[in-house]
Structures are given as structure tokens and as C-alpha cells.
């Protein structure tokens, strides 16, 4: 193939546009993508050689993405066209969002071919799923604002459009609530001020990422009760072992508790630019069915009155669910894959190593038994399912020791929750079609990473990468990537991570470059 049919990648690049409506998008792209270009010149002419040229125009029509658009303003048009020529790359789309996605895709192509060139060609692309998310857990492992901004950038590089923040849990309450300073008085004193939260949302919106806050109640209440011990709670259940940790769920029938819930949810809604507010609802150990249902119904109604759309973990469907409701489905393994006897416990070192007796796991399995019917409950009620199956999309799952390089063995051994360890290929093989759901019942796809084992951003990204790349590809294309092609792709993507100073698990499954 002659040089006239190739586009050299090792040159000074410019991101340019003649479209006034794309100037802000172009500036955001220059900021986001500069680490991945050998050189990025400022102030480009639209048709200069070596330009990634941004253009608004007609491109091929594709079906609307499946599911729920996280910006809440109808289905976003993210379709785009790339035309690679010897002089540069033209990125064309009908909307700034489509242009943004196309430009990111173009720079990922350039980054994967360092010092080489690209074949000249024309491609069209667009997403299969409208909601493509990542959940992180600053409640347990606080991330300063600058690190959250880096995660927004990483999400944008992988065409993700939601960053879901688990802001409250037993370990801490991480968002400022006016008039409630005790909530954020965690042991480490770390939280996001209202001004920082607004800054985060603006930064994310410029990258077409929506922030979804989560206030996880009525369970996970230790931080709340440290600040407000006067709130009404439900009693410890008799079936829970006496030595098991227990943070009593809030009692929604207590007048003071209802006033507190209404106040904090209304304030979070006021601070949030996006249309969604996650009300949690998972793992409310010990609460009776009637109290749980009342708590969820009250939280939903409060959020709606405040002008936002509620969603919750799958357990929230037990309070009733109907058309327009979204439930995030995570317990896809019957009885949470917990041991039924001492022999099974002994065969699970990740569980035996916790020091918990079999009685504890028996009690937990009993609590989770209703989860086996939640998916049908959501669908039969007319709700939509946000897919976050624990088996594949919970990225706090430990890595299988057999694929961990020696230099990362110590970190990998302490990272992750007590799930069965798996390799990278396991996560990449996940197929959203495996559950037999009608396409119109799927709200979207969201990877999750809870922070019990994390000490900081490097730990978080070690668990995220390389697994997030395969999940993001599936969310964009609708089906899992072929493993051999994905292995080759990941080998080149490591350059993207190095250029951003991001730590990843360099699995021995992949021949890294």
C-alpha cells in the first residue's frame, strides 16, 4: 500500500473546526486528548495538514440506542463518521456529542499505531445502548476532586456517559448537605462541597458524561447515625448472628426520620444537574418488608416532587415497580454464590479468609433469597433493568492469581471483595443478551466498583483496567468482543493508560506493548 493511501500518525496534530457550534467541543477535546498525540498544536486552521477536523453534517442513519438516555432529553445522537486521508482525519456527525465520540475514537486509533500509520478509509459508528455507566464508591474510598475528574476523562475515552457516585455508606457521607454539617464529619474529614460537586458536573457535562448521585438508604446507615443518633431505626433481627456487624436501617414511619430523608434527598436533587437520583435500597439488613416498601416509596416520591427521576438497586422493586421505573440488577448468581456447608466454605479461600463462620454466610444467604426473583419482578411490573450483574460487571471482583504478574502480586492479593477470583477474559465474555430480556426492558449497562479494599486511585484503576475496556466495548457495540481481537486491542490500549499516568493490572493473558 503506497503512502498516498496511508495517514501518518507521528506528526504534529491539530484539532480544528470551522463550525462555531463546535468551538467548545473542540477545546474540550484538545484538553482531553493532548496526552495521546505526539504533538498538539494550538490554533489550527480547519484544513491544515495533520488536522483532526470536526464537522457537523449528515451521516448514515442508525437505529436509536436501546434503553434510557442519561441526560433525560430524548435519545442522544452519538452516531459519527470518520474519514481517514493522508492529510488527516475528518470527524463528521449531526451533533456535537457525535463529533466528540468520533474524535475520541480517532485518537484511540492514532494512539494504537505509535510511530506508524493508518490505512485511509471511511467508517461509521454509533452506540447500541444509551446508558453506558461506571459506578465508583467514594463513600468507602474517598477520591479528591482532581482524581474524580481523571475518572471522568477515562470514562469519556471509553464512550461511557454516566459516572454514578456511591456517596453514602457506613464508612462516610461524602456530599455537603446545607444545615447538616455532622453528616460529612467523617473520620478522614473528606467530602465534596456543593461548589466542588457543581464543578464536577460541569466538567463531566462538557465531556458528555452525566453524574448520577446515590444516597443509599434505608440501610448502610452507620455514618448517618453517627451524625444523627436520634433518628428512628428498626430493631436487630433475631436471625442475624449476634457477632455479625449490624447497622440498623432507618425507620420510615418515624416522623423525624421522614423529615430527615425528605430534607437530604431534596437538597441532593437541588444540587444535581442531571435528571436522575439513585436512592440505593440495597442490603437493608433486618428491615421488615412493610417498612422497606414504605421507605422506598417515600424516597421515590420525594425525589419526584423535587423534580428528579429515581432509580434504585434491584431490591427496590420489592416496593412495587411500574413503567418508567428503573432498577439496577446486580444479584445474578443464585443465593449470592454462598457456601451451604463447612466443606463448601473451606473450598472458598476468599470467604474462609474473612474469618466469618458458616452461620454468618447462612444468614446472609437467607437475606438474599428474595433476590432470585427480582429480575422477573422488575420485568413483570413494567420497569426497566439497568444491567450490573455481579458475576461479570462488579469490578471489585479479585483477579485470578494465575494471571497476575509477579510485580503486582502483592497489590492484587489485597484488592477486591470476597467474590470468586476471575481472569480478564471472564469479564470480556459477558453478553447482555444472556438473560433473555426483551430489548425494550433494558435501561442500559453499568460496571460497578465498590471500595472496601481500596486505598486510593491506583488501587481503583488496577481493578478497573483492563476489564473496563471490554465492558465498555460491549455497552457500545451490544455484544462481547472476540477474545483474540480484544487481547490485541488491549495490548495497544496500555499506551493510553501510560500516557495518562493510570495504573492497570498487566494480566499475563495479554502480550502488552
C-alpha angles and dihedrals in degrees: 000000000000126000088252089069096046133076115217113228100193099076138097106283131204131196106215142165139177091203116101088203089061101048094098091045091050092052092049090049092051089054095045099042104036093097090060101051121079087230131353117203121208123231103023127190110237095245101033115135111263093032128144093213119206116210136175111218148109120308132173117297119246130182116272113271114263121253138012123341106228094215089060095222101109127281110328115229103232096158116126144171128221122201112189114199133167089261098049145291130300116208112195130180140148093243138035088246091056090047090051093052091047094049091051090050090050094053091047087056091050093047092051091057104050114182091358136081144255129237111251109249147132122245136177126202144168139164130277095202125044097206112055108167148171123203121204130182116229088159089076100024109027116215117200116236094259090056092049088053089054089053090051088054091049090050091051092051088059096045092251114151105188131063107188113198119206093208102171135045141126091292098054153331108238108185124077113245115195111244094012105085092153091069093067096041092107121163091260092041092228124145142130116261118222088254092052091048090053090048091051092051093049092048091049094046090055086058092045092250119134120213114224113191121208124208101187110211159186087023130039089057107149094107092046093050093048087059097037112023089164093073117110117254139179120255125259110273118245093229094061113093113253093238095050117107113255131187106184115236118240117265108235092198093062108099094219092049092050091051090050093049092048092048098049097041091049091050094049089049090051091052095046121090097190123078098243134078119183112219097192110214098174129129099003090168114204101010117130120239096252095050092046092051091049091050093052095044091049092049092048093050092046091052092048093049087051089057100256136110116244126220129172145181116285093269088069089072088072088072088061128278134210144172111313094029121116126205123187108226116209111144099080095145114082112252089357090283090279125160119265097198143012093270092056091047092051089051091056107070092177088062099033088053091064090069092230117142123236089255089066094053090045090055092047091049089052091052092049096046094099089056090077089072099042098094092055089044091056095046096042090051092054096250128135127247122229101203115227103141113188091219094068113359100051098096093189084079108117121247118251106257091229092071098043115105114233094248091060099039095103094051094043092051093060098038125092140032124280096278124125108282116246139182128246093259090061092060093043091054094062113125120196089206091064094092098058093237119161108247092242091059094061115092094185145281129288131179115210135204120186117199109224093118100035129109098180148323096307090057091047095051091044088062094040098050134097091005097060091061093063094044091049090051091051091049090052100042100029098235137063118269120251105263100233092049090045092051089054092047092050091051089063096040091065086078090062090054094047091050089056095043092244122154117225136176105258096213117204087229089079132061097225123210 
